[in-house]
Amino acid sequence: MDSYIEITVLPDLEADANFLMNNLCSKLHAVLGQVTMGKVGVSFPGYAQTGRHLGSQLRIHGTASMLEKLMAENWLKGLRDYCQCSAIQPVPANAKQRYFARRQVKSAHNKRQRSVSKGWLTQEEALDKISDESQKLLKLPFLQLISRGNKQQMKVFIEQGPVVEHAIVGSFNSYGLSRLSEKITVPWF
């Protein structure tokens, strides 16, 4: 990953930074899986776990040719007035590395279904023993997106890993994030 693009969302009275970042990442998600085949990752320079927000900047990392291919898709249509997009730039020579991974927690509904399908509990036992309150809530920043499959609102929780010296290479998911088990890194500067 020798290049990056930095996109800054420009909030106004009608649209705050979180709303714009959700829309930006939703549009990026729609094109990443089709165009980049896991070769483009993202980072959030303004990530703040304490405030549970991702900030107003998104960096998209990859090779210059892959980023050119991505930007040729015109996926920012409809958001250009609400964001400032840099040209493709080289990653600074002194950049460290860090991963950004999707963190998922099984919902109480999914836990019940699994327990019943595995024969561990009956439907009634599952409803009684696995309450909605038992679901572990993550205290991580997240994107609020609409599922492309079932059209339901969903939260994509994002974990930021520690800064490391050397890159861990691999494929990113269709959000541009690492799988938590792999900890694939992007340049951090």
C-alpha contacts under 8 A as a table, 3 or more apart, distances in Angstrom:
res1	aa1	res2	aa2	distance
1	M	4	Y	7.98
1	M	61	H	6.28
1	M	62	G	4.52
1	M	63	T	5.18
1	M	91	V	7.86
1	M	186	V	7.38
1	M	187	P	7.52
2	D	61	H	7.71
2	D	62	G	6.33
2	D	63	T	5.40
2	D	64	A	7.02
2	D	90	P	5.81
2	D	91	V	5.43
3	S	61	H	5.94
3	S	62	G	5.55
3	S	63	T	5.35
3	S	64	A	5.42
3	S	67	L	7.85
3	S	88	I	6.48
3	S	89	Q	5.42
3	S	90	P	4.36
3	S	91	V	5.07
4	Y	59	R	6.45
4	Y	60	I	5.37
4	Y	61	H	4.39
4	Y	62	G	6.19
4	Y	63	T	7.70
4	Y	64	A	7.52
4	Y	67	L	7.47
4	Y	88	I	5.68
4	Y	89	Q	5.45
4	Y	90	P	6.41
4	Y	91	V	6.39
5	I	59	R	5.61
5	I	60	I	5.20
5	I	61	H	6.74
5	I	67	L	7.73
5	I	85	C	7.13
5	I	86	S	5.71
5	I	87	A	6.19
5	I	88	I	5.04
5	I	89	Q	6.34
6	E	57	Q	6.86
6	E	58	L	5.81
6	E	59	R	4.46
6	E	60	I	6.46
6	E	85	C	5.97
6	E	86	S	5.38
6	E	87	A	7.87
7	I	57	Q	5.65
7	I	58	L	5.19
7	I	59	R	6.27
7	I	83	C	6.52
7	I	84	Q	5.60
7	I	85	C	4.45
7	I	86	S	6.36
8	T	56	S	5.60
8	T	57	Q	4.40
8	T	58	L	6.42
8	T	83	C	5.42
8	T	84	Q	5.16
8	T	85	C	6.55
9	V	17	A	6.32
9	V	20	L	6.29
9	V	21	M	6.67
9	V	56	S	5.34
9	V	57	Q	6.37
9	V	82	Y	5.87
9	V	83	C	4.21
9	V	84	Q	6.42
10	L	17	A	6.90
10	L	20	L	7.87
10	L	56	S	7.61
10	L	82	Y	5.05
10	L	83	C	5.15
10	L	84	Q	7.22
11	P	14	E	7.78
11	P	15	A	5.53
11	P	16	D	4.70
11	P	17	A	5.07
11	P	20	L	7.15
11	P	82	Y	6.86
12	D	15	A	5.39
12	D	16	D	6.16
13	L	16	D	7.10
15	A	19	F	6.10
15	A	20	L	6.49
16	D	19	F	5.45
16	D	20	L	6.36
17	A	20	L	5.16
17	A	21	M	5.97
17	A	55	G	7.22
17	A	56	S	5.74
18	N	21	M	5.08
18	N	22	N	6.08
18	N	53	H	7.49
18	N	54	L	7.68
18	N	55	G	7.57
18	N	56	S	7.59
18	N	143	L	8.00
19	F	22	N	5.21
19	F	23	N	6.37
20	L	23	N	5.10
20	L	24	L	6.01
20	L	82	Y	7.41
21	M	24	L	4.96
21	M	25	C	6.03
21	M	56	S	6.82
21	M	143	L	7.66
22	N	25	C	5.31
22	N	26	S	6.03
22	N	143	L	5.50
22	N	144	Q	5.88
22	N	145	L	6.35
23	N	26	S	5.01
23	N	27	K	6.23
23	N	145	L	7.77
24	L	27	K	5.35
24	L	28	L	6.22
24	L	76	L	7.48
24	L	79	L	7.33
25	C	28	L	4.88
25	C	29	H	5.91
25	C	143	L	7.79
25	C	175	Y	7.45
26	S	29	H	5.09
26	S	30	A	6.36
26	S	145	L	6.39
26	S	146	I	7.90
27	K	30	A	5.19
27	K	31	V	6.73
27	K	75	W	6.27
27	K	76	L	7.06
28	L	31	V	5.39
28	L	32	L	5.94
28	L	75	W	6.83
28	L	175	Y	7.32
29	H	32	L	5.26
29	H	33	G	6.85
29	H	174	S	5.63
29	H	175	Y	4.95
29	H	176	G	7.51
30	A	33	G	6.75
30	A	34	Q	7.55
30	A	174	S	7.83
31	V	34	Q	5.43
31	V	35	V	6.05
31	V	70	L	7.69
31	V	73	E	7.77
31	V	75	W	6.92
32	L	35	V	5.40
32	L	36	T	5.39
32	L	37	M	7.15
32	L	38	G	7.60
32	L	40	V	7.59
32	L	70	L	7.58
32	L	174	S	5.48
32	L	175	Y	6.99
32	L	176	G	7.18
33	G	36	T	6.21
33	G	37	M	5.85
33	G	38	G	7.04
33	G	173	N	7.54
33	G	174	S	4.72
33	G	175	Y	7.95
34	Q	37	M	6.72
35	V	69	K	7.49
35	V	70	L	6.50
36	T	39	K	5.50
36	T	40	V	6.19
36	T	66	M	6.72
36	T	69	K	7.99
36	T	70	L	6.98
37	M	40	V	7.80
37	M	171	S	7.92
38	G	41	G	7.69
38	G	171	S	4.62
38	G	172	F	4.48
38	G	173	N	5.86
38	G	174	S	6.89
38	G	176	G	7.24
39	K	62	G	6.41
39	K	66	M	7.64
39	K	170	G	7.99
39	K	171	S	5.88
39	K	172	F	6.39
40	V	60	I	6.85
40	V	61	H	5.58
40	V	62	G	4.88
40	V	66	M	7.56
40	V	67	L	7.80
40	V	171	S	7.96
40	V	172	F	6.59
40	V	176	G	5.87
41	G	60	I	5.91
41	G	61	H	5.14
41	G	62	G	6.67
41	G	172	F	6.01
41	G	175	Y	7.92
41	G	176	G	4.14
41	G	177	L	5.83
41	G	178	S	7.64
41	G	186	V	6.46
42	V	58	L	6.88
42	V	59	R	5.47
42	V	60	I	4.57
42	V	61	H	5.84
42	V	100	F	7.37
42	V	175	Y	7.95
42	V	176	G	5.17
42	V	177	L	6.29
42	V	186	V	7.14
43	S	58	L	6.01
43	S	59	R	5.15
43	S	60	I	6.68
43	S	61	H	7.83
43	S	99	Y	7.91
43	S	100	F	6.38
43	S	186	V	7.09
43	S	188	W	7.90
44	F	47	Y	5.35
44	F	54	L	6.05
44	F	55	G	6.86
44	F	57	Q	5.99
44	F	58	L	5.06
44	F	59	R	6.28
45	P	54	L	7.91
45	P	55	G	7.17
45	P	57	Q	6.17
45	P	58	L	6.93
45	P	59	R	7.45
46	G	53	H	7.98
46	G	54	L	5.76
46	G	55	G	4.21
46	G	56	S	6.51
46	G	57	Q	6.35
47	Y	52	R	7.94
47	Y	53	H	6.16
47	Y	54	L	4.29
47	Y	55	G	5.54
47	Y	141	P	7.55
47	Y	160	Q	7.84
48	A	51	G	5.55
48	A	52	R	5.76
48	A	53	H	5.54
48	A	54	L	6.21
48	A	55	G	7.26
48	A	141	P	7.19
49	Q	52	R	4.67
49	Q	53	H	6.69
49	Q	139	K	7.42
49	Q	140	L	5.65
49	Q	141	P	5.96
51	G	141	P	7.75
52	R	139	K	6.97
52	R	140	L	5.54
52	R	141	P	4.07
52	R	142	F	7.27
53	H	140	L	7.98
53	H	141	P	4.76
53	H	142	F	6.89
54	L	57	Q	7.85
54	L	141	P	5.97
54	L	142	F	7.19
60	I	67	L	7.99
61	H	67	L	7.62
61	H	186	V	6.71
61	H	187	P	7.54
62	G	66	M	6.25
62	G	67	L	6.16
63	T	66	M	5.23
63	T	67	L	6.20
64	A	67	L	5.17
64	A	68	E	6.13
64	A	88	I	6.73
64	A	89	Q	7.99
65	S	68	E	5.06
65	S	69	K	6.23
66	M	69	K	5.02
66	M	70	L	6.21
67	L	70	L	4.94
67	L	71	M	6.13
67	L	88	I	7.25
68	E	71	M	5.21
68	E	72	A	6.09
68	E	88	I	7.75
69	K	72	A	5.21
69	K	73	E	7.00
70	L	73	E	5.66
71	M	74	N	5.92
71	M	75	W	7.11
74	N	77	K	5.95
76	L	79	L	5.41
76	L	80	R	6.05
77	K	80	R	6.28
78	G	81	D	7.40
79	L	82	Y	5.23
79	L	83	C	6.41
80	R	83	C	5.46
80	R	84	Q	7.21
81	D	84	Q	7.97
86	S	89	Q	7.81
91	V	95	A	6.99
91	V	187	P	7.19
92	P	95	A	5.49
92	P	189	F	7.43
94	N	189	F	7.81
95	A	187	P	5.81
95	A	188	W	5.53
95	A	189	F	5.10
96	K	163	V	6.52
96	K	164	V	6.09
96	K	165	E	5.29
96	K	166	H	7.15
96	K	187	P	5.77
96	K	188	W	5.06
96	K	189	F	6.42
97	Q	163	V	5.61
97	Q	164	V	5.12
97	Q	165	E	5.93
97	Q	166	H	6.29
97	Q	167	A	5.80
97	Q	185	T	5.71
97	Q	186	V	5.54
97	Q	187	P	4.59
97	Q	188	W	4.99
98	R	160	Q	7.36
98	R	161	G	5.70
98	R	162	P	5.90
98	R	163	V	4.86
98	R	164	V	6.08
98	R	167	A	7.98
98	R	185	T	4.91
98	R	186	V	5.64
98	R	187	P	6.48
98	R	188	W	5.94
99	Y	160	Q	6.00
99	Y	161	G	5.02
99	Y	162	P	7.38
99	Y	177	L	7.87
99	Y	178	S	6.64
99	Y	183	K	5.58
99	Y	184	I	5.69
99	Y	185	T	4.17
99	Y	186	V	6.01
100	F	158	I	6.48
100	F	159	E	5.64
100	F	160	Q	4.70
100	F	161	G	6.20
100	F	177	L	5.62
100	F	178	S	5.96
100	F	183	K	7.57
100	F	184	I	7.92
100	F	185	T	7.24
100	F	186	V	7.94
101	A	158	I	5.59
101	A	159	E	5.24
101	A	160	Q	6.65
101	A	161	G	7.86
101	A	177	L	4.97
101	A	178	S	4.49
101	A	179	R	5.51
101	A	180	L	5.27
101	A	183	K	6.97
102	R	156	V	6.55
102	R	157	F	5.72
102	R	158	I	4.79
102	R	159	E	6.28
102	R	177	L	6.22
102	R	178	S	6.77
102	R	179	R	6.35
102	R	180	L	6.48
103	R	156	V	7.33
103	R	157	F	5.28
103	R	158	I	5.74
103	R	159	E	6.23
103	R	180	L	6.78
104	Q	156	V	7.51
104	Q	157	F	6.71
105	V	135	Q	8.00
105	V	136	K	7.10
105	V	137	L	7.95
105	V	138	L	7.84
106	K	110	N	6.12
106	K	111	K	6.50
106	K	135	Q	7.58
107	S	110	N	5.21
107	S	111	K	6.30
107	S	135	Q	6.09
108	A	111	K	5.04
108	A	112	R	6.18
108	A	130	I	6.39
108	A	131	S	6.56
108	A	132	D	5.41
108	A	134	S	6.96
108	A	135	Q	5.61
109	H	112	R	5.20
109	H	113	Q	6.28
109	H	132	D	7.68
110	N	113	Q	5.09
110	N	114	R	6.13
111	K	114	R	5.20
111	K	115	S	6.15
111	K	130	I	7.47
112	R	115	S	5.17
112	R	116	V	6.24
112	R	123	Q	7.64
112	R	126	A	5.22
112	R	127	L	6.87
112	R	130	I	6.50
113	Q	116	V	5.26
113	Q	117	S	6.04
114	R	117	S	5.11
114	R	118	K	5.99
115	S	118	K	5.33
115	S	119	G	6.23
115	S	120	W	5.18
115	S	121	L	5.55
115	S	122	T	7.88
115	S	126	A	6.88
116	V	119	G	5.07
116	V	120	W	6.03
116	V	121	L	5.11
116	V	122	T	5.54
116	V	123	Q	5.98
116	V	126	A	6.93
117	S	120	W	7.74
118	K	121	L	7.87
119	G	122	T	6.99
121	L	124	E	7.89
121	L	125	E	5.63
121	L	126	A	5.72
122	T	125	E	5.10
122	T	126	A	6.06
123	Q	126	A	5.16
123	Q	127	L	6.30
124	E	127	L	5.19
124	E	128	D	6.19
125	E	128	D	5.00
125	E	129	K	5.85
126	A	129	K	5.25
126	A	130	I	5.56
127	L	130	I	5.68
127	L	131	S	6.57
128	D	131	S	6.68
130	I	134	S	6.51
131	S	134	S	5.37
131	S	135	Q	7.60
132	D	135	Q	5.86
133	E	136	K	7.95
138	L	157	F	7.63
140	L	157	F	6.02
140	L	158	I	6.32
140	L	159	E	6.56
141	P	157	F	5.91
141	P	158	I	5.85
141	P	159	E	7.56
142	F	155	K	6.01
142	F	156	V	5.22
142	F	157	F	4.14
142	F	158	I	5.60
143	L	155	K	5.59
143	L	156	V	5.05
143	L	157	F	6.54
143	L	158	I	7.86
144	Q	153	Q	6.88
144	Q	154	M	5.82
144	Q	155	K	4.71
144	Q	156	V	6.49
145	L	153	Q	5.71
145	L	154	M	5.40
145	L	155	K	6.26
145	L	156	V	7.32
146	I	151	K	5.58
146	I	152	Q	5.49
146	I	153	Q	4.46
146	I	154	M	5.97
147	S	150	N	5.72
147	S	151	K	4.71
147	S	152	Q	5.32
147	S	153	Q	6.14
147	S	154	M	6.43
148	R	151	K	5.54
161	G	183	K	7.77
163	V	188	W	7.54
164	V	167	A	7.66
167	A	184	I	7.57
167	A	185	T	5.69
167	A	186	V	7.19
167	A	187	P	7.80
168	I	183	K	7.06
168	I	184	I	4.99
168	I	185	T	5.30
169	V	184	I	5.57
169	V	185	T	6.72
170	G	182	E	7.88
170	G	184	I	5.76
171	S	178	S	7.25
171	S	184	I	7.27
172	F	175	Y	7.54
172	F	176	G	5.23
172	F	177	L	5.26
172	F	178	S	4.98
172	F	179	R	7.09
172	F	184	I	7.34
173	N	176	G	5.34
173	N	177	L	5.49
173	N	178	S	6.31
173	N	179	R	7.08
174	S	177	L	7.34
178	S	182	E	6.68
178	S	183	K	5.71
178	S	184	I	5.20
178	S	185	T	7.37
179	R	182	E	5.42
179	R	183	K	6.25
179	R	184	I	7.32
180	L	183	K	5.48
